[in-house]
Amino acid sequence: MPNSATNQRPYIGVATLVWHQGQLLLGERVDSGGGHCWQFPGGHLEYAEDVLTCAMREVREEVGIEIHQLKPAGYSNEAFINNTHHYVTLFVSAQLLCGDPQVHEPEKCRSWQWFPPGRLPAPLFTPIINLLKDYPDLSDLA
């Protein structure tokens, strides 16, 4: 078992593939140790919150843009940080409705950039790597 505490449950994350003109939005995630990786906008699902509502909220909070045409786009299941955290990430696909991506949480993200789905930057956040195992062509999720 990755976690010895029998009463702990996995965290539920929601990550959004935001599409605009055939490209995906990714942010350069930073951690306290100076490391980085690229991720989709997202965060934690709140109690009694709908997954699509969570996706819209997190994109608005982190990037300052509005999205529409949301739909489920798969999931991943990972144990992190020496197997002490278990995450299930629910992916949502959406189209940009309006706005220009801005860094609203500089302590978590250096920049937001658009990338063609076949030319994503490295290194990628683990949930994205695992999503690519099920969907090697992310354009299928647009």
MDTraj code that builds the backbone (N, CA, C; nanometers):
import mdtraj as md
import numpy as np

residues = "MET PRO ASN SER ALA THR ASN GLN ARG PRO TYR ILE GLY VAL ALA THR LEU VAL TRP HIS GLN GLY GLN LEU LEU LEU GLY GLU ARG VAL ASP SER GLY GLY GLY HIS CYS TRP GLN PHE PRO GLY GLY HIS LEU GLU TYR ALA GLU ASP VAL LEU THR CYS ALA MET ARG GLU VAL ARG GLU GLU VAL GLY ILE GLU ILE HIS GLN LEU LYS PRO ALA GLY TYR SER ASN GLU ALA PHE ILE ASN ASN THR HIS HIS TYR VAL THR LEU PHE VAL SER ALA GLN LEU LEU CYS GLY ASP PRO GLN VAL HIS GLU PRO GLU LYS CYS ARG SER TRP GLN TRP PHE PRO PRO GLY ARG LEU PRO ALA PRO LEU PHE THR PRO ILE ILE ASN LEU LEU LYS ASP TYR PRO ASP LEU SER ASP LEU ALA".split()
xyz = np.array([
    [0.0838, -0.1181, 0.0000],
    [0.0000, 0.0000, 0.0000],
    [0.0885, 0.1247, 0.0000],
    [0.0560, 0.2229, -0.0852],
    [0.1334, 0.3452, -0.0866],
    [0.1194, 0.4269, 0.0403],
    [0.0100, 0.4150, 0.1116],
    [-0.0138, 0.4983, 0.2286],
    [-0.0591, 0.4098, 0.3438],
    [0.0064, 0.4233, 0.4586],
    [-0.0254, 0.3364, 0.5709],
    [-0.1504, 0.3800, 0.6475],
    [-0.1951, 0.5026, 0.6299],
    [-0.3135, 0.5511, 0.7008],
    [-0.4388, 0.4952, 0.6332],
    [-0.5121, 0.4123, 0.7049],
    [-0.6276, 0.3457, 0.6449],
    [-0.7450, 0.4390, 0.6196],
    [-0.7485, 0.5538, 0.6870],
    [-0.8620, 0.6440, 0.6676],
    [-0.8360, 0.7513, 0.5619],
    [-0.7203, 0.7517, 0.4996],
    [-0.6920, 0.8513, 0.3965],
    [-0.7523, 0.8104, 0.2640],
    [-0.7923, 0.9084, 0.1862],
    [-0.8514, 0.8865, 0.0554],
    [-0.7685, 0.9620, -0.0482],
    [-0.7809, 0.9236, -0.1739],
    [-0.7096, 0.9976, -0.2784],
    [-0.7627, 1.1398, -0.2907],
    [-0.6759, 1.2276, -0.3333],
    [-0.7153, 1.3627, -0.3696],
    [-0.7722, 1.3572, -0.5108],
    [-0.8684, 1.4432, -0.5399],
    [-0.9251, 1.4520, -0.6734],
    [-0.8807, 1.5844, -0.7342],
    [-0.8058, 1.5738, -0.8431],
    [-0.7623, 1.6918, -0.9166],
    [-0.8427, 1.7039, -1.0456],
    [-0.8559, 1.8244, -1.0942],
    [-0.9210, 1.8503, -1.2223],
    [-0.8227, 1.9325, -1.3049],
    [-0.7903, 1.8846, -1.4245],
    [-0.6989, 1.9547, -1.5147],
    [-0.7713, 1.9795, -1.6463],
    [-0.7513, 2.0976, -1.7030],
    [-0.8261, 2.1364, -1.8220],
    [-0.7345, 2.1553, -1.9416],
    [-0.7669, 2.0820, -2.0485],
    [-0.7007, 2.1017, -2.1761],
    [-0.7737, 2.2169, -2.2443],
    [-0.7138, 2.3352, -2.2430],
    [-0.7743, 2.4530, -2.3049],
    [-0.7196, 2.4640, -2.4467],
    [-0.8109, 2.4614, -2.5434],
    [-0.7759, 2.4655, -2.6854],
    [-0.8060, 2.6031, -2.7436],
    [-0.7146, 2.6480, -2.8315],
    [-0.7369, 2.7715, -2.9076],
    [-0.6578, 2.7605, -3.0380],
    [-0.7293, 2.7670, -3.1486],
    [-0.6687, 2.7591, -3.2812],
    [-0.5785, 2.6367, -3.2946],
    [-0.6258, 2.5224, -3.2422],
    [-0.5540, 2.3963, -3.2540],
    [-0.4373, 2.3779, -3.1588],
    [-0.4188, 2.4716, -3.0659],
    [-0.3086, 2.4610, -2.9707],
    [-0.3616, 2.4466, -2.8281],
    [-0.2756, 2.3920, -2.7417],
    [-0.3082, 2.3690, -2.6012],
    [-0.2348, 2.4676, -2.5116],
    [-0.3015, 2.5074, -2.4040],
    [-0.2418, 2.5974, -2.3055],
    [-0.1756, 2.5159, -2.1950],
    [-0.0468, 2.5437, -2.1708],
    [0.0250, 2.4815, -2.0601],
    [0.0982, 2.5876, -1.9810],
    [0.1107, 2.5635, -1.8500],
    [0.1826, 2.6538, -1.7615],
    [0.3075, 2.5876, -1.7087],
    [0.4109, 2.6690, -1.6897],
    [0.5349, 2.6172, -1.6319],
    [0.5232, 2.6214, -1.4800],
    [0.5004, 2.5054, -1.4228],
    [0.4812, 2.4891, -1.2785],
    [0.6165, 2.4981, -1.2086],
    [0.6206, 2.5684, -1.0963],
    [0.7432, 2.5785, -1.0183],
    [0.7182, 2.5203, -0.8795],
    [0.8219, 2.4615, -0.8227],
    [0.8080, 2.4120, -0.6852],
    [0.9104, 2.4810, -0.5970],
    [0.8977, 2.4621, -0.4679],
    [0.9822, 2.5325, -0.3718],
    [1.1290, 2.4955, -0.3864],
    [1.1585, 2.3799, -0.4446],
    [1.2970, 2.3381, -0.4636],
    [1.3591, 2.3909, -0.5912],
    [1.2852, 2.4736, -0.6664],
    [1.3390, 2.5299, -0.7893],
    [1.3122, 2.4459, -0.9125],
    [1.2510, 2.3300, -0.8957],
    [1.2197, 2.2452, -1.0100],
    [1.1015, 2.2994, -1.0876],
    [1.0808, 2.2410, -1.2046],
    [0.9680, 2.2852, -1.2850],
    [0.9196, 2.1717, -1.3740],
    [0.7964, 2.1840, -1.4188],
    [0.7391, 2.0962, -1.5198],
    [0.6205, 2.1710, -1.5794],
    [0.5706, 2.1208, -1.6902],
    [0.4604, 2.1853, -1.7603],
    [0.3304, 2.1131, -1.7297],
    [0.2245, 2.1908, -1.7093],
    [0.0955, 2.1335, -1.6706],
    [-0.0183, 2.2112, -1.7342],
    [-0.1353, 2.1481, -1.7373],
    [-0.2575, 2.2163, -1.7767],
    [-0.3098, 2.2940, -1.6562],
    [-0.3897, 2.3987, -1.6780],
    [-0.4512, 2.4649, -1.5625],
    [-0.5413, 2.3673, -1.4869],
    [-0.5430, 2.3793, -1.3558],
    [-0.6274, 2.2897, -1.2779],
    [-0.6058, 2.3044, -1.1297],
    [-0.6746, 2.2206, -1.0550],
    [-0.6641, 2.2239, -0.9098],
    [-0.7511, 2.1170, -0.8477],
    [-0.7847, 2.1369, -0.7234],
    [-0.8607, 2.0378, -0.6476],
    [-1.0123, 2.0566, -0.6645],
    [-1.0799, 1.9445, -0.6765],
    [-1.2253, 1.9435, -0.6765],
    [-1.2723, 1.9719, -0.5348],
    [-1.3625, 2.0679, -0.5192],
    [-1.4158, 2.1017, -0.3876],
    [-1.5379, 2.0161, -0.3564],
    [-1.5697, 2.0056, -0.2280],
    [-1.6823, 1.9247, -0.1844],
    [-1.8102, 1.9676, -0.2551],
    [-1.8821, 1.8726, -0.3120],
    [-2.0107, 1.8909, -0.3795],
    [-2.0012, 1.9747, -0.5075],
    [-1.8801, 1.9957, -0.5573],
    [-1.8621, 2.0743, -0.6791],
    [-1.8679, 1.9832, -0.8017],
    [-1.9338, 2.0287, -0.9056],
    [-1.9373, 1.9586, -1.0328],
    [-1.7998, 1.9705, -1.0992],
    [-1.7559, 1.8641, -1.1674],
    [-1.6229, 1.8616, -1.2284],
    [-1.6068, 1.9737, -1.3317],
    [-1.7071, 1.9955, -1.4162],
    [-1.6962, 2.0997, -1.5184],
    [-1.6959, 2.2391, -1.4559],
    [-1.7698, 2.2569, -1.3481],
    [-1.7684, 2.3835, -1.2750],
    [-1.6312, 2.4072, -1.2146],
    [-1.5711, 2.3029, -1.1607],
    [-1.4359, 2.3120, -1.1048],
    [-1.3371, 2.3536, -1.2137],
    [-1.3475, 2.2934, -1.3313],
    [-1.2567, 2.3277, -1.4412],
    [-1.2676, 2.4761, -1.4758],
    [-1.3903, 2.5268, -1.4879],
    [-1.4097, 2.6683, -1.5216],
    [-1.3533, 2.7585, -1.4119],
    [-1.3778, 2.7222, -1.2860],
    [-1.3291, 2.8016, -1.1726],
    [-1.1766, 2.8056, -1.1696],
    [-1.1138, 2.6887, -1.1810],
    [-0.9676, 2.6821, -1.1728],
    [-0.9012, 2.7577, -1.2883],
    [-0.9555, 2.7457, -1.4094],
    [-0.8988, 2.8178, -1.5239],
    [-0.9116, 2.9683, -1.5018],
    [-1.0253, 3.0114, -1.4535],
    [-1.0469, 3.1539, -1.4260],
    [-0.9494, 3.2022, -1.3179],
    [-0.9355, 3.1252, -1.2076],
    [-0.8483, 3.1657, -1.0967],
    [-0.7010, 3.1688, -1.1366],
    [-0.6570, 3.0665, -1.2103],
    [-0.5145, 3.0544, -1.2408],
    [-0.4704, 3.1345, -1.3624],
    [-0.5584, 3.1476, -1.4621],
    [-0.5186, 3.2013, -1.5920],
    [-0.5936, 3.3290, -1.6290],
    [-0.7106, 3.3520, -1.5686],
    [-0.7879, 3.4715, -1.5964],
    [-0.8591, 3.4716, -1.7305],
    [-0.8904, 3.3534, -1.7811],
    [-0.9622, 3.3424, -1.9086],
    [-1.0939, 3.2699, -1.8871],
    [-1.1823, 3.2821, -1.9848],
    [-1.3099, 3.2113, -1.9809],
    [-1.3070, 3.1005, -2.0868],
    [-1.3674, 2.9876, -2.0530],
    [-1.3713, 2.8732, -2.1436],
    [-1.5161, 2.8313, -2.1663],
    [-1.5383, 2.7541, -2.2727],
    [-1.6717, 2.7006, -2.3013],
    [-1.6554, 2.5685, -2.3762],
    [-1.7673, 2.5069, -2.4079],
    [-1.7699, 2.3768, -2.4757],
    [-1.6897, 2.2719, -2.3978],
    [-1.7151, 2.2651, -2.2675],
    [-1.6439, 2.1715, -2.1811],
    [-1.6979, 2.0303, -2.1976],
    [-1.6056, 1.9324, -2.1903],
    [-1.6447, 1.7916, -2.1936],
    [-1.5390, 1.7085, -2.1221],
    [-1.5798, 1.5952, -2.0631],
    [-1.4835, 1.5054, -1.9984],
    [-1.3804, 1.4559, -2.0998],
    [-1.2559, 1.4354, -2.0505],
    [-1.1483, 1.3961, -2.1413],
    [-1.0525, 1.2946, -2.0787],
    [-1.1039, 1.2001, -2.0014],
    [-1.0183, 1.0961, -1.9448],
    [-0.9764, 1.1256, -1.8017],
    [-0.8927, 1.0374, -1.7494],
    [-0.8430, 1.0535, -1.6128],
    [-0.7081, 0.9857, -1.6007],
    [-0.6370, 1.0154, -1.4920],
    [-0.5125, 0.9458, -1.4581],
    [-0.5153, 0.9154, -1.3089],
    [-0.4274, 0.8271, -1.2679],
    [-0.4265, 0.7785, -1.1300],
    [-0.2804, 0.7620, -1.0885],
    [-0.2332, 0.8468, -0.9956],
    [-0.0917, 0.8454, -0.9578],
    [-0.0704, 0.8520, -0.8074],
    [0.0413, 0.7935, -0.7655],
    [0.0920, 0.8131, -0.6295],
    [0.2131, 0.9055, -0.6430],
    [0.2202, 1.0080, -0.5582],
    [0.3258, 1.1078, -0.5642],
    [0.4029, 1.1149, -0.4339],
    [0.5125, 1.1879, -0.4389],
    [0.5929, 1.2245, -0.3229],
    [0.6197, 1.1033, -0.2340],
    [0.7033, 1.0158, -0.2845],
    [0.7415, 0.8952, -0.2104],
    [0.6200, 0.8148, -0.1651],
    [0.5165, 0.8117, -0.2517],
    [0.3954, 0.7342, -0.2271],
    [0.3160, 0.7799, -0.1056],
    [0.3266, 0.9073, -0.0675],
    [0.2469, 0.9554, 0.0454],
    [0.1240, 1.0330, 0.0000],
    [0.1125, 1.0646, -0.1276],
    [-0.0047, 1.1335, -0.1807],
    [-0.0566, 1.0562, -0.3012],
    [-0.1826, 1.0319, -0.3036],
    [-0.2474, 0.9606, -0.4140],
    [-0.3451, 1.0567, -0.4788],
    [-0.3296, 1.0762, -0.6098],
    [-0.4177, 1.1659, -0.6857],
    [-0.4876, 1.0915, -0.7972],
    [-0.6141, 1.1218, -0.8148],
    [-0.6880, 1.0868, -0.9350],
    [-0.7154, 1.2208, -1.0023],
    [-0.6667, 1.2350, -1.1254],
    [-0.6854, 1.3593, -1.1990],
    [-0.7901, 1.3377, -1.3072],
    [-0.8935, 1.4187, -1.3032],
    [-1.0000, 1.4145, -1.4026],
    [-0.9709, 1.5243, -1.5052],
    [-0.9578, 1.4853, -1.6312],
    [-0.9267, 1.5813, -1.7368],
    [-1.0543, 1.6290, -1.8034],
    [-1.0553, 1.7574, -1.8371],
    [-1.1660, 1.8217, -1.9059],
    [-1.1071, 1.8908, -2.0285],
    [-1.1764, 1.8819, -2.1391],
    [-1.1361, 1.9516, -2.2604],
    [-1.2300, 2.0699, -2.2806],
    [-1.1745, 2.1850, -2.3211],
    [-1.2552, 2.3057, -2.3386],
    [-1.1927, 2.3954, -2.4438],
    [-1.2730, 2.4837, -2.4949],
    [-1.2269, 2.5832, -2.5915],
    [-1.2158, 2.7191, -2.5224],
    [-1.1163, 2.7984, -2.5634],
    [-1.1042, 2.9347, -2.5136],
    [-1.2252, 3.0147, -2.5606],
    [-1.2916, 3.0816, -2.4694],
    [-1.4032, 3.1694, -2.5042],
    [-1.3532, 3.3129, -2.5201],
    [-1.2806, 3.3610, -2.4174],
    [-1.2266, 3.4962, -2.4256],
    [-1.1174, 3.5154, -2.3218],
    [-1.0351, 3.6160, -2.3465],
    [-0.9285, 3.6518, -2.2540],
    [-0.7914, 3.6101, -2.3035],
    [-0.6906, 3.6708, -2.2427],
    [-0.5511, 3.6382, -2.2697],
    [-0.4925, 3.5756, -2.1436],
    [-0.4238, 3.4608, -2.1574],
    [-0.3665, 3.3955, -2.0395],
    [-0.2714, 3.4877, -1.9632],
    [-0.2906, 3.4911, -1.8317],
    [-0.2068, 3.5697, -1.7426],
    [-0.1700, 3.4850, -1.6220],
    [-0.0538, 3.5096, -1.5669],
    [-0.0100, 3.4390, -1.4468],
    [-0.0777, 3.5055, -1.3266],
    [-0.1717, 3.4353, -1.2649],
    [-0.2420, 3.4878, -1.1475],
    [-0.1854, 3.4300, -1.0176],
    [-0.1050, 3.3242, -1.0280],
    [-0.0447, 3.2628, -0.9096],
    [0.1056, 3.2437, -0.9345],
    [0.1838, 3.3534, -0.9268],
    [0.3256, 3.3453, -0.9616],
    [0.4069, 3.2525, -0.8716],
    [0.3543, 3.2241, -0.7530],
    [0.4251, 3.1303, -0.6651],
    [0.4118, 2.9865, -0.7132],
    [0.3186, 2.9611, -0.8063],
    [0.2945, 2.8263, -0.8581],
    [0.3284, 2.8126, -1.0058],
    [0.3276, 2.9238, -1.0797],
    [0.3402, 2.9153, -1.2250],
    [0.4194, 3.0347, -1.2784],
    [0.5207, 3.0057, -1.3627],
    [0.6033, 3.1124, -1.4213],
    [0.5375, 3.1782, -1.5414],
    [0.4741, 3.0972, -1.6277],
    [0.4160, 3.1521, -1.7508],
    [0.3150, 3.0550, -1.8080],
    [0.2272, 3.1072, -1.8943],
    [0.1317, 3.0275, -1.9709],
    [0.1663, 3.0444, -2.1176],
    [0.1704, 2.9314, -2.1909],
    [0.2050, 2.9359, -2.3327],
    [0.1188, 2.8372, -2.4101],
    [0.0997, 2.8661, -2.5386],
    [0.0245, 2.7783, -2.6284],
    [0.1215, 2.6872, -2.7032],
    [0.0840, 2.5585, -2.7174],
    [0.1682, 2.4595, -2.7847],
    [0.0838, 2.3723, -2.8770],
    [0.1382, 2.3341, -2.9926],
    [0.0700, 2.2337, -3.0746],
    [0.0655, 2.1021, -2.9965],
    [-0.0430, 2.0252, -3.0056],
    [-0.0544, 1.9031, -2.9249],
    [0.0545, 1.7999, -2.9532],
    [0.1145, 1.8027, -3.0698],
    [0.2222, 1.7088, -3.1016],
    [0.3607, 1.7578, -3.0636],
    [0.3685, 1.8794, -3.0074],
    [0.4984, 1.9376, -2.9706],
    [0.4899, 2.0013, -2.8321],
    [0.4546, 1.9218, -2.7333],
    [0.4434, 1.9717, -2.5964],
    [0.5820, 1.9886, -2.5361],
    [0.5975, 2.0834, -2.4448],
    [0.7279, 2.1070, -2.3826],
    [0.7626, 1.9962, -2.2833],
    [0.8874, 1.9956, -2.2402],
    [0.9331, 1.8991, -2.1403],
    [0.9992, 1.9767, -2.0267],
    [0.9966, 1.9187, -1.9086],
    [0.9262, 1.7956, -1.8706],
    [0.7783, 1.8222, -1.8447],
    [0.6980, 1.7211, -1.8681],
    [0.5538, 1.7298, -1.8445],
    [0.5205, 1.6786, -1.7048],
    [0.4156, 1.7335, -1.6454],
    [0.3618, 1.6883, -1.5176],
    [0.3149, 1.5433, -1.5341],
    [0.3397, 1.4607, -1.4359],
    [0.3113, 1.3170, -1.4446],
    [0.1707, 1.2835, -1.4924],
    [0.0643, 1.3496, -1.4452],
    [-0.0685, 1.3150, -1.4965],
    [-0.0805, 1.3306, -1.6493],
    [-0.0127, 1.4307, -1.7064],
    [-0.0177, 1.4477, -1.8520],
    [0.0549, 1.3323, -1.9213],
    [0.1680, 1.2915, -1.8672],
    [0.2413, 1.1771, -1.9234],
    [0.1512, 1.0546, -1.9254],
    [0.0778, 1.0342, -1.8172],
    [-0.0111, 0.9176, -1.8100],
    [-0.1323, 0.9319, -1.9007],
    [-0.1840, 1.0537, -1.9170],
    [-0.2936, 1.0753, -2.0112],
    [-0.2491, 1.0418, -2.1532],
    [-0.1261, 1.0775, -2.1868],
    [-0.0731, 1.0504, -2.3213],
    [-0.0621, 0.9005, -2.3505],
    [-0.0509, 0.8186, -2.2469],
    [-0.0487, 0.6727, -2.2674],
    [-0.1825, 0.6244, -2.3228],
    [-0.2921, 0.6859, -2.2759],
    [-0.4258, 0.6487, -2.3237],
    [-0.4670, 0.7254, -2.4482],
    [-0.4144, 0.8469, -2.4638],
    [-0.4496, 0.9338, -2.5761],
    [-0.3226, 0.9919, -2.6369],
    [-0.2491, 0.9122, -2.7149],
    [-0.1233, 0.9626, -2.7713],
    [-0.1430, 1.0854, -2.8606],
    [-0.2599, 1.0973, -2.9232],
    [-0.2911, 1.2160, -3.0022],
    [-0.3956, 1.2957, -2.9252],
    [-0.3495, 1.3960, -2.8519],
    [-0.4410, 1.4743, -2.7703],
    [-0.5467, 1.5471, -2.8536],
    [-0.5218, 1.5629, -2.9823],
    [-0.6218, 1.6258, -3.0693],
    [-0.7523, 1.5487, -3.0688],
    [-0.7459, 1.4195, -3.0364],
    [-0.8679, 1.3384, -3.0263],
    [-0.9585, 1.3882, -2.9143],
    [-0.9038, 1.4637, -2.8197],
    [-0.9798, 1.5128, -2.7050],
    [-1.0325, 1.6546, -2.7243],
    [-0.9964, 1.7184, -2.8350],
    [-1.0372, 1.8577, -2.8584],
    [-1.1865, 1.8702, -2.8725],
])
top = md.Topology()
chain = top.add_chain()
for i, resn in enumerate(residues, 1):
    res = top.add_residue(resn, chain, resSeq=i)
    for name in ("N", "CA", "C"):
        top.add_atom(name, md.element.get_by_symbol(name[0]), res)
traj = md.Trajectory(xyz[None], top)
